């Protein structure tokens, strides 16, 4: 049975958990975009997606 006195604490815990998870995801994104190696790899990967040449593939593998 669902009772309102039991639902209110659960929703507050769930909202705190959701807020913490959102913060973790944001910090992870900031950490990635401040890492120069990651930014270089993403730029090479995007270039390879746009222009799929053998040279770009080699560059992509070398940045791993």
mmJSON file of the N, C-alpha and C atoms, coordinates in Angstrom:
{"data_MODEL":{"atom_site":{
"group_PDB":["ATOM","ATOM","ATOM","ATOM","ATOM","ATOM","ATOM","ATOM","ATOM","ATOM","ATOM","ATOM","ATOM","ATOM","ATOM","ATOM","ATOM","ATOM","ATOM","ATOM","ATOM","ATOM","ATOM","ATOM","ATOM","ATOM","ATOM","ATOM","ATOM","ATOM","ATOM","ATOM","ATOM","ATOM","ATOM","ATOM","ATOM","ATOM","ATOM","ATOM","ATOM","ATOM","ATOM","ATOM","ATOM","ATOM","ATOM","ATOM","ATOM","ATOM","ATOM","ATOM","ATOM","ATOM","ATOM","ATOM","ATOM","ATOM","ATOM","ATOM","ATOM","ATOM","ATOM","ATOM","ATOM","ATOM","ATOM","ATOM","ATOM","ATOM","ATOM","ATOM","ATOM","ATOM","ATOM","ATOM","ATOM","ATOM","ATOM","ATOM","ATOM","ATOM","ATOM","ATOM","ATOM","ATOM","ATOM","ATOM","ATOM","ATOM","ATOM","ATOM","ATOM","ATOM","ATOM","ATOM","ATOM","ATOM","ATOM","ATOM","ATOM","ATOM","ATOM","ATOM","ATOM","ATOM","ATOM","ATOM","ATOM","ATOM","ATOM","ATOM","ATOM","ATOM","ATOM","ATOM","ATOM","ATOM","ATOM","ATOM","ATOM","ATOM","ATOM","ATOM","ATOM","ATOM","ATOM","ATOM","ATOM","ATOM","ATOM","ATOM","ATOM","ATOM","ATOM","ATOM","ATOM","ATOM","ATOM","ATOM","ATOM","ATOM","ATOM","ATOM","ATOM","ATOM","ATOM","ATOM","ATOM","ATOM","ATOM","ATOM","ATOM","ATOM","ATOM","ATOM","ATOM","ATOM","ATOM","ATOM","ATOM","ATOM","ATOM","ATOM","ATOM","ATOM","ATOM","ATOM","ATOM","ATOM","ATOM","ATOM","ATOM","ATOM","ATOM","ATOM","ATOM","ATOM","ATOM","ATOM","ATOM","ATOM","ATOM","ATOM","ATOM","ATOM","ATOM","ATOM","ATOM","ATOM","ATOM","ATOM"],
"id":[1,2,3,4,5,6,7,8,9,10,11,12,13,14,15,16,17,18,19,20,21,22,23,24,25,26,27,28,29,30,31,32,33,34,35,36,37,38,39,40,41,42,43,44,45,46,47,48,49,50,51,52,53,54,55,56,57,58,59,60,61,62,63,64,65,66,67,68,69,70,71,72,73,74,75,76,77,78,79,80,81,82,83,84,85,86,87,88,89,90,91,92,93,94,95,96,97,98,99,100,101,102,103,104,105,106,107,108,109,110,111,112,113,114,115,116,117,118,119,120,121,122,123,124,125,126,127,128,129,130,131,132,133,134,135,136,137,138,139,140,141,142,143,144,145,146,147,148,149,150,151,152,153,154,155,156,157,158,159,160,161,162,163,164,165,166,167,168,169,170,171,172,173,174,175,176,177,178,179,180,181,182,183,184,185,186,187,188,189,190,191,192],
"type_symbol":["N","C","C","N","C","C","N","C","C","N","C","C","N","C","C","N","C","C","N","C","C","N","C","C","N","C","C","N","C","C","N","C","C","N","C","C","N","C","C","N","C","C","N","C","C","N","C","C","N","C","C","N","C","C","N","C","C","N","C","C","N","C","C","N","C","C","N","C","C","N","C","C","N","C","C","N","C","C","N","C","C","N","C","C","N","C","C","N","C","C","N","C","C","N","C","C","N","C","C","N","C","C","N","C","C","N","C","C","N","C","C","N","C","C","N","C","C","N","C","C","N","C","C","N","C","C","N","C","C","N","C","C","N","C","C","N","C","C","N","C","C","N","C","C","N","C","C","N","C","C","N","C","C","N","C","C","N","C","C","N","C","C","N","C","C","N","C","C","N","C","C","N","C","C","N","C","C","N","C","C","N","C","C","N","C","C","N","C","C","N","C","C"],
"label_atom_id":["N","CA","C","N","CA","C","N","CA","C","N","CA","C","N","CA","C","N","CA","C","N","CA","C","N","CA","C","N","CA","C","N","CA","C","N","CA","C","N","CA","C","N","CA","C","N","CA","C","N","CA","C","N","CA","C","N","CA","C","N","CA","C","N","CA","C","N","CA","C","N","CA","C","N","CA","C","N","CA","C","N","CA","C","N","CA","C","N","CA","C","N","CA","C","N","CA","C","N","CA","C","N","CA","C","N","CA","C","N","CA","C","N","CA","C","N","CA","C","N","CA","C","N","CA","C","N","CA","C","N","CA","C","N","CA","C","N","CA","C","N","CA","C","N","CA","C","N","CA","C","N","CA","C","N","CA","C","N","CA","C","N","CA","C","N","CA","C","N","CA","C","N","CA","C","N","CA","C","N","CA","C","N","CA","C","N","CA","C","N","CA","C","N","CA","C","N","CA","C","N","CA","C","N","CA","C","N","CA","C","N","CA","C","N","CA","C","N","CA","C","N","CA","C"],
"label_alt_id":[null,null,null,null,null,null,null,null,null,null,null,null,null,null,null,null,null,null,null,null,null,null,null,null,null,null,null,null,null,null,null,null,null,null,null,null,null,null,null,null,null,null,null,null,null,null,null,null,null,null,null,null,null,null,null,null,null,null,null,null,null,null,null,null,null,null,null,null,null,null,null,null,null,null,null,null,null,null,null,null,null,null,null,null,null,null,null,null,null,null,null,null,null,null,null,null,null,null,null,null,null,null,null,null,null,null,null,null,null,null,null,null,null,null,null,null,null,null,null,null,null,null,null,null,null,null,null,null,null,null,null,null,null,null,null,null,null,null,null,null,null,null,null,null,null,null,null,null,null,null,null,null,null,null,null,null,null,null,null,null,null,null,null,null,null,null,null,null,null,null,null,null,null,null,null,null,null,null,null,null,null,null,null,null,null,null,null,null,null,null,null,null],
"label_comp_id":["UNK","UNK","UNK","UNK","UNK","UNK","UNK","UNK","UNK","UNK","UNK","UNK","UNK","UNK","UNK","UNK","UNK","UNK","UNK","UNK","UNK","UNK","UNK","UNK","UNK","UNK","UNK","UNK","UNK","UNK","UNK","UNK","UNK","UNK","UNK","UNK","UNK","UNK","UNK","UNK","UNK","UNK","UNK","UNK","UNK","UNK","UNK","UNK","UNK","UNK","UNK","UNK","UNK","UNK","UNK","UNK","UNK","UNK","UNK","UNK","UNK","UNK","UNK","UNK","UNK","UNK","UNK","UNK","UNK","UNK","UNK","UNK","UNK","UNK","UNK","UNK","UNK","UNK","UNK","UNK","UNK","UNK","UNK","UNK","UNK","UNK","UNK","UNK","UNK","UNK","UNK","UNK","UNK","UNK","UNK","UNK","UNK","UNK","UNK","UNK","UNK","UNK","UNK","UNK","UNK","UNK","UNK","UNK","UNK","UNK","UNK","UNK","UNK","UNK","UNK","UNK","UNK","UNK","UNK","UNK","UNK","UNK","UNK","UNK","UNK","UNK","UNK","UNK","UNK","UNK","UNK","UNK","UNK","UNK","UNK","UNK","UNK","UNK","UNK","UNK","UNK","UNK","UNK","UNK","UNK","UNK","UNK","UNK","UNK","UNK","UNK","UNK","UNK","UNK","UNK","UNK","UNK","UNK","UNK","UNK","UNK","UNK","UNK","UNK","UNK","UNK","UNK","UNK","UNK","UNK","UNK","UNK","UNK","UNK","UNK","UNK","UNK","UNK","UNK","UNK","UNK","UNK","UNK","UNK","UNK","UNK","UNK","UNK","UNK","UNK","UNK","UNK"],
"label_asym_id":["A","A","A","A","A","A","A","A","A","A","A","A","A","A","A","A","A","A","A","A","A","A","A","A","A","A","A","A","A","A","A","A","A","A","A","A","A","A","A","A","A","A","A","A","A","A","A","A","A","A","A","A","A","A","A","A","A","A","A","A","A","A","A","A","A","A","A","A","A","A","A","A","A","A","A","A","A","A","A","A","A","A","A","A","A","A","A","A","A","A","A","A","A","A","A","A","A","A","A","A","A","A","A","A","A","A","A","A","A","A","A","A","A","A","A","A","A","A","A","A","A","A","A","A","A","A","A","A","A","A","A","A","A","A","A","A","A","A","A","A","A","A","A","A","A","A","A","A","A","A","A","A","A","A","A","A","A","A","A","A","A","A","A","A","A","A","A","A","A","A","A","A","A","A","A","A","A","A","A","A","A","A","A","A","A","A","A","A","A","A","A","A"],
"label_entity_id":["1","1","1","1","1","1","1","1","1","1","1","1","1","1","1","1","1","1","1","1","1","1","1","1","1","1","1","1","1","1","1","1","1","1","1","1","1","1","1","1","1","1","1","1","1","1","1","1","1","1","1","1","1","1","1","1","1","1","1","1","1","1","1","1","1","1","1","1","1","1","1","1","1","1","1","1","1","1","1","1","1","1","1","1","1","1","1","1","1","1","1","1","1","1","1","1","1","1","1","1","1","1","1","1","1","1","1","1","1","1","1","1","1","1","1","1","1","1","1","1","1","1","1","1","1","1","1","1","1","1","1","1","1","1","1","1","1","1","1","1","1","1","1","1","1","1","1","1","1","1","1","1","1","1","1","1","1","1","1","1","1","1","1","1","1","1","1","1","1","1","1","1","1","1","1","1","1","1","1","1","1","1","1","1","1","1","1","1","1","1","1","1"],
"label_seq_id":[1,1,1,2,2,2,3,3,3,4,4,4,5,5,5,6,6,6,7,7,7,8,8,8,9,9,9,10,10,10,11,11,11,12,12,12,13,13,13,14,14,14,15,15,15,16,16,16,17,17,17,18,18,18,19,19,19,20,20,20,21,21,21,22,22,22,23,23,23,24,24,24,25,25,25,26,26,26,27,27,27,28,28,28,29,29,29,30,30,30,31,31,31,32,32,32,33,33,33,34,34,34,35,35,35,36,36,36,37,37,37,38,38,38,39,39,39,40,40,40,41,41,41,42,42,42,43,43,43,44,44,44,45,45,45,46,46,46,47,47,47,48,48,48,49,49,49,50,50,50,51,51,51,52,52,52,53,53,53,54,54,54,55,55,55,56,56,56,57,57,57,58,58,58,59,59,59,60,60,60,61,61,61,62,62,62,63,63,63,64,64,64],
"pdbx_PDB_ins_code":[null,null,null,null,null,null,null,null,null,null,null,null,null,null,null,null,null,null,null,null,null,null,null,null,null,null,null,null,null,null,null,null,null,null,null,null,null,null,null,null,null,null,null,null,null,null,null,null,null,null,null,null,null,null,null,null,null,null,null,null,null,null,null,null,null,null,null,null,null,null,null,null,null,null,null,null,null,null,null,null,null,null,null,null,null,null,null,null,null,null,null,null,null,null,null,null,null,null,null,null,null,null,null,null,null,null,null,null,null,null,null,null,null,null,null,null,null,null,null,null,null,null,null,null,null,null,null,null,null,null,null,null,null,null,null,null,null,null,null,null,null,null,null,null,null,null,null,null,null,null,null,null,null,null,null,null,null,null,null,null,null,null,null,null,null,null,null,null,null,null,null,null,null,null,null,null,null,null,null,null,null,null,null,null,null,null,null,null,null,null,null,null],
"Cartn_x":[0.834,0.0,0.886,0.49,1.248,0.616,1.422,0.962,1.768,1.119,1.799,2.922,2.77,3.817,5.081,4.959,6.117,6.674,5.829,6.247,7.092,6.773,7.502,8.982,9.385,10.825,11.522,10.839,11.438,11.677,10.741,10.935,12.053,12.206,13.299,14.645,14.745,15.987,16.28,15.261,15.442,15.889,15.342,15.75,17.185,17.605,19.003,19.928,19.551,20.353,20.462,19.363,19.375,20.268,20.238,21.088,22.563,22.894,24.284,24.756,23.921,24.306,24.488,23.661,23.803,25.129,25.487,26.764,27.945,27.858,28.937,29.115,28.012,28.084,28.694,28.303,28.862,30.36,30.778,32.208,33.002,32.414,33.091,33.295,32.262,32.377,33.416,33.443,34.452,35.847,35.986,37.283,37.756,36.825,37.208,37.638,36.866,37.165,38.342,38.821,40.035,41.269,41.079,42.183,42.607,43.814,44.227,44.327,44.703,44.789,43.401,42.408,41.044,40.513,40.773,40.305,40.96,42.248,42.944,42.354,42.106,41.54,40.157,39.319,37.971,38.042,38.967,39.079,39.538,40.479,40.929,39.797,39.045,37.933,36.852,36.53,35.536,36.021,37.308,37.86,37.795,38.054,37.978,36.543,35.571,34.167,33.8,34.301,33.977,34.722,36.007,36.866,37.553,36.941,37.4,38.504,39.715,40.859,41.784,42.682,43.637,44.539,44.92,45.792,45.086,43.804,43.053,42.867,42.68,42.548,43.834,44.972,46.252,46.437,46.111,46.232,45.317,44.14,43.2,43.773,44.342,44.922,46.147,46.922,48.126,47.797,46.653,46.294,45.748,45.423,44.963,46.119],
"Cartn_y":[-1.174,0.0,1.247,2.238,3.489,4.492,4.974,5.941,7.214,8.367,9.643,9.9,9.446,9.675,8.887,7.83,7.044,7.549,8.14,8.592,9.861,10.77,12.041,11.865,11.038,10.844,10.198,9.27,8.604,9.601,10.5,11.483,12.456,12.798,13.705,13.005,11.722,10.974,10.825,10.565,10.407,11.713,12.832,14.114,14.456,14.137,14.368,13.48,12.226,11.31,11.793,12.273,12.806,14.04,14.887,16.082,15.697,14.72,14.264,13.645,12.818,12.202,13.242,14.266,15.349,16.072,16.319,16.962,16.122,14.815,13.913,13.93,13.902,13.922,15.238,16.343,17.642,17.714,17.234,17.25,16.343,15.235,14.34,15.023,15.734,16.458,17.552,18.291,19.347,18.736,17.614,16.942,16.487,16.009,15.574,16.756,17.832,18.94,19.782,19.594,20.278,19.406,18.167,17.269,17.478,18.005,18.298,17.048,15.908,14.683,14.254,14.38,14.009,14.943,16.225,17.198,16.928,16.594,16.286,15.026,13.995,12.762,12.997,13.767,14.043,14.824,15.78,16.546,15.649,14.752,13.822,12.87,12.406,11.505,12.188,13.425,14.17,14.4,14.705,14.901,13.596,12.472,11.18,10.863,11.253,11.045,11.866,13.114,13.981,13.567,13.236,12.934,11.602,10.529,9.187,8.741,9.237,8.848,7.954,7.287,6.398,7.193,8.389,9.223,9.584,9.944,10.279,9.06,7.884,6.678,6.389,6.56,6.337,7.347,8.591,9.614,9.304,8.799,8.438,7.314,6.313,5.206,5.637,6.578,7.023,7.854,8.5,9.308,8.458,7.188,6.307,6.044],
"Cartn_z":[0.0,0.0,0.0,-0.748,-0.826,0.13,1.049,2.041,1.848,1.866,1.621,2.625,3.86,4.854,4.511,3.726,3.29,1.958,1.139,-0.186,-0.095,0.779,0.869,1.185,2.157,2.373,1.177,0.524,-0.634,-1.762,-1.993,-3.055,-2.707,-1.444,-1.083,-1.26,-0.894,-1.103,-2.594,-3.367,-4.81,-5.45,-4.99,-5.571,-5.204,-3.989,-3.6,-4.427,-4.612,-5.422,-6.864,-7.413,-8.773,-8.879,-7.881,-7.866,-7.789,-6.966,-6.852,-8.164,-8.772,-10.046,-11.144,-11.148,-12.13,-11.921,-10.684,-10.383,-10.814,-10.612,-11.019,-12.527,-13.256,-14.72,-15.206,-14.586,-14.977,-14.692,-13.518,-13.193,-14.125,-14.517,-15.456,-16.804,-17.26,-18.525,-18.476,-17.362,-17.207,-17.183,-16.501,-16.454,-17.819,-18.613,-19.963,-20.835,-20.805,-21.693,-21.236,-20.006,-19.571,-19.777,-20.231,-20.521,-21.977,-22.205,-23.596,-24.472,-23.915,-24.713,-25.197,-24.333,-24.71,-25.796,-25.644,-26.634,-27.986,-27.983,-29.231,-29.866,-29.053,-29.585,-30.19,-29.521,-30.03,-31.337,-31.431,-32.678,-33.828,-33.564,-34.607,-34.99,-34.004,-34.277,-35.116,-34.798,-35.577,-37.013,-37.164,-38.509,-39.302,-38.641,-39.312,-39.723,-38.899,-39.273,-40.501,-40.558,-41.698,-42.956,-42.806,-43.943,-43.676,-44.107,-43.774,-44.732,-44.496,-45.316,-44.506,-45.197,-44.526,-43.571,-43.972,-43.128,-41.815,-41.911,-40.705,-39.806,-40.401,-39.606,-38.832,-39.497,-38.833,-37.71,-37.947,-36.919,-35.744,-36.031,-34.978,-34.122,-34.742,-33.988,-33.212,-33.748,-33.047,-31.799,-31.784,-30.621,-29.486,-29.758,-28.678,-27.779],
"occupancy":[1.0,1.0,1.0,1.0,1.0,1.0,1.0,1.0,1.0,1.0,1.0,1.0,1.0,1.0,1.0,1.0,1.0,1.0,1.0,1.0,1.0,1.0,1.0,1.0,1.0,1.0,1.0,1.0,1.0,1.0,1.0,1.0,1.0,1.0,1.0,1.0,1.0,1.0,1.0,1.0,1.0,1.0,1.0,1.0,1.0,1.0,1.0,1.0,1.0,1.0,1.0,1.0,1.0,1.0,1.0,1.0,1.0,1.0,1.0,1.0,1.0,1.0,1.0,1.0,1.0,1.0,1.0,1.0,1.0,1.0,1.0,1.0,1.0,1.0,1.0,1.0,1.0,1.0,1.0,1.0,1.0,1.0,1.0,1.0,1.0,1.0,1.0,1.0,1.0,1.0,1.0,1.0,1.0,1.0,1.0,1.0,1.0,1.0,1.0,1.0,1.0,1.0,1.0,1.0,1.0,1.0,1.0,1.0,1.0,1.0,1.0,1.0,1.0,1.0,1.0,1.0,1.0,1.0,1.0,1.0,1.0,1.0,1.0,1.0,1.0,1.0,1.0,1.0,1.0,1.0,1.0,1.0,1.0,1.0,1.0,1.0,1.0,1.0,1.0,1.0,1.0,1.0,1.0,1.0,1.0,1.0,1.0,1.0,1.0,1.0,1.0,1.0,1.0,1.0,1.0,1.0,1.0,1.0,1.0,1.0,1.0,1.0,1.0,1.0,1.0,1.0,1.0,1.0,1.0,1.0,1.0,1.0,1.0,1.0,1.0,1.0,1.0,1.0,1.0,1.0,1.0,1.0,1.0,1.0,1.0,1.0,1.0,1.0,1.0,1.0,1.0,1.0],
"B_iso_or_equiv":[0.0,0.0,0.0,0.0,0.0,0.0,0.0,0.0,0.0,0.0,0.0,0.0,0.0,0.0,0.0,0.0,0.0,0.0,0.0,0.0,0.0,0.0,0.0,0.0,0.0,0.0,0.0,0.0,0.0,0.0,0.0,0.0,0.0,0.0,0.0,0.0,0.0,0.0,0.0,0.0,0.0,0.0,0.0,0.0,0.0,0.0,0.0,0.0,0.0,0.0,0.0,0.0,0.0,0.0,0.0,0.0,0.0,0.0,0.0,0.0,0.0,0.0,0.0,0.0,0.0,0.0,0.0,0.0,0.0,0.0,0.0,0.0,0.0,0.0,0.0,0.0,0.0,0.0,0.0,0.0,0.0,0.0,0.0,0.0,0.0,0.0,0.0,0.0,0.0,0.0,0.0,0.0,0.0,0.0,0.0,0.0,0.0,0.0,0.0,0.0,0.0,0.0,0.0,0.0,0.0,0.0,0.0,0.0,0.0,0.0,0.0,0.0,0.0,0.0,0.0,0.0,0.0,0.0,0.0,0.0,0.0,0.0,0.0,0.0,0.0,0.0,0.0,0.0,0.0,0.0,0.0,0.0,0.0,0.0,0.0,0.0,0.0,0.0,0.0,0.0,0.0,0.0,0.0,0.0,0.0,0.0,0.0,0.0,0.0,0.0,0.0,0.0,0.0,0.0,0.0,0.0,0.0,0.0,0.0,0.0,0.0,0.0,0.0,0.0,0.0,0.0,0.0,0.0,0.0,0.0,0.0,0.0,0.0,0.0,0.0,0.0,0.0,0.0,0.0,0.0,0.0,0.0,0.0,0.0,0.0,0.0,0.0,0.0,0.0,0.0,0.0,0.0],
"pdbx_formal_charge":[null,null,null,null,null,null,null,null,null,null,null,null,null,null,null,null,null,null,null,null,null,null,null,null,null,null,null,null,null,null,null,null,null,null,null,null,null,null,null,null,null,null,null,null,null,null,null,null,null,null,null,null,null,null,null,null,null,null,null,null,null,null,null,null,null,null,null,null,null,null,null,null,null,null,null,null,null,null,null,null,null,null,null,null,null,null,null,null,null,null,null,null,null,null,null,null,null,null,null,null,null,null,null,null,null,null,null,null,null,null,null,null,null,null,null,null,null,null,null,null,null,null,null,null,null,null,null,null,null,null,null,null,null,null,null,null,null,null,null,null,null,null,null,null,null,null,null,null,null,null,null,null,null,null,null,null,null,null,null,null,null,null,null,null,null,null,null,null,null,null,null,null,null,null,null,null,null,null,null,null,null,null,null,null,null,null,null,null,null,null,null,null],
"auth_seq_id":[1,1,1,2,2,2,3,3,3,4,4,4,5,5,5,6,6,6,7,7,7,8,8,8,9,9,9,10,10,10,11,11,11,12,12,12,13,13,13,14,14,14,15,15,15,16,16,16,17,17,17,18,18,18,19,19,19,20,20,20,21,21,21,22,22,22,23,23,23,24,24,24,25,25,25,26,26,26,27,27,27,28,28,28,29,29,29,30,30,30,31,31,31,32,32,32,33,33,33,34,34,34,35,35,35,36,36,36,37,37,37,38,38,38,39,39,39,40,40,40,41,41,41,42,42,42,43,43,43,44,44,44,45,45,45,46,46,46,47,47,47,48,48,48,49,49,49,50,50,50,51,51,51,52,52,52,53,53,53,54,54,54,55,55,55,56,56,56,57,57,57,58,58,58,59,59,59,60,60,60,61,61,61,62,62,62,63,63,63,64,64,64],
"auth_comp_id":["UNK","UNK","UNK","UNK","UNK","UNK","UNK","UNK","UNK","UNK","UNK","UNK","UNK","UNK","UNK","UNK","UNK","UNK","UNK","UNK","UNK","UNK","UNK","UNK","UNK","UNK","UNK","UNK","UNK","UNK","UNK","UNK","UNK","UNK","UNK","UNK","UNK","UNK","UNK","UNK","UNK","UNK","UNK","UNK","UNK","UNK","UNK","UNK","UNK","UNK","UNK","UNK","UNK","UNK","UNK","UNK","UNK","UNK","UNK","UNK","UNK","UNK","UNK","UNK","UNK","UNK","UNK","UNK","UNK","UNK","UNK","UNK","UNK","UNK","UNK","UNK","UNK","UNK","UNK","UNK","UNK","UNK","UNK","UNK","UNK","UNK","UNK","UNK","UNK","UNK","UNK","UNK","UNK","UNK","UNK","UNK","UNK","UNK","UNK","UNK","UNK","UNK","UNK","UNK","UNK","UNK","UNK","UNK","UNK","UNK","UNK","UNK","UNK","UNK","UNK","UNK","UNK","UNK","UNK","UNK","UNK","UNK","UNK","UNK","UNK","UNK","UNK","UNK","UNK","UNK","UNK","UNK","UNK","UNK","UNK","UNK","UNK","UNK","UNK","UNK","UNK","UNK","UNK","UNK","UNK","UNK","UNK","UNK","UNK","UNK","UNK","UNK","UNK","UNK","UNK","UNK","UNK","UNK","UNK","UNK","UNK","UNK","UNK","UNK","UNK","UNK","UNK","UNK","UNK","UNK","UNK","UNK","UNK","UNK","UNK","UNK","UNK","UNK","UNK","UNK","UNK","UNK","UNK","UNK","UNK","UNK","UNK","UNK","UNK","UNK","UNK","UNK"],
"auth_asym_id":["A","A","A","A","A","A","A","A","A","A","A","A","A","A","A","A","A","A","A","A","A","A","A","A","A","A","A","A","A","A","A","A","A","A","A","A","A","A","A","A","A","A","A","A","A","A","A","A","A","A","A","A","A","A","A","A","A","A","A","A","A","A","A","A","A","A","A","A","A","A","A","A","A","A","A","A","A","A","A","A","A","A","A","A","A","A","A","A","A","A","A","A","A","A","A","A","A","A","A","A","A","A","A","A","A","A","A","A","A","A","A","A","A","A","A","A","A","A","A","A","A","A","A","A","A","A","A","A","A","A","A","A","A","A","A","A","A","A","A","A","A","A","A","A","A","A","A","A","A","A","A","A","A","A","A","A","A","A","A","A","A","A","A","A","A","A","A","A","A","A","A","A","A","A","A","A","A","A","A","A","A","A","A","A","A","A","A","A","A","A","A","A"],
"auth_atom_id":["N","CA","C","N","CA","C","N","CA","C","N","CA","C","N","CA","C","N","CA","C","N","CA","C","N","CA","C","N","CA","C","N","CA","C","N","CA","C","N","CA","C","N","CA","C","N","CA","C","N","CA","C","N","CA","C","N","CA","C","N","CA","C","N","CA","C","N","CA","C","N","CA","C","N","CA","C","N","CA","C","N","CA","C","N","CA","C","N","CA","C","N","CA","C","N","CA","C","N","CA","C","N","CA","C","N","CA","C","N","CA","C","N","CA","C","N","CA","C","N","CA","C","N","CA","C","N","CA","C","N","CA","C","N","CA","C","N","CA","C","N","CA","C","N","CA","C","N","CA","C","N","CA","C","N","CA","C","N","CA","C","N","CA","C","N","CA","C","N","CA","C","N","CA","C","N","CA","C","N","CA","C","N","CA","C","N","CA","C","N","CA","C","N","CA","C","N","CA","C","N","CA","C","N","CA","C","N","CA","C","N","CA","C","N","CA","C","N","CA","C","N","CA","C"],
"pdbx_PDB_model_num":[1,1,1,1,1,1,1,1,1,1,1,1,1,1,1,1,1,1,1,1,1,1,1,1,1,1,1,1,1,1,1,1,1,1,1,1,1,1,1,1,1,1,1,1,1,1,1,1,1,1,1,1,1,1,1,1,1,1,1,1,1,1,1,1,1,1,1,1,1,1,1,1,1,1,1,1,1,1,1,1,1,1,1,1,1,1,1,1,1,1,1,1,1,1,1,1,1,1,1,1,1,1,1,1,1,1,1,1,1,1,1,1,1,1,1,1,1,1,1,1,1,1,1,1,1,1,1,1,1,1,1,1,1,1,1,1,1,1,1,1,1,1,1,1,1,1,1,1,1,1,1,1,1,1,1,1,1,1,1,1,1,1,1,1,1,1,1,1,1,1,1,1,1,1,1,1,1,1,1,1,1,1,1,1,1,1,1,1,1,1,1,1]
}}}
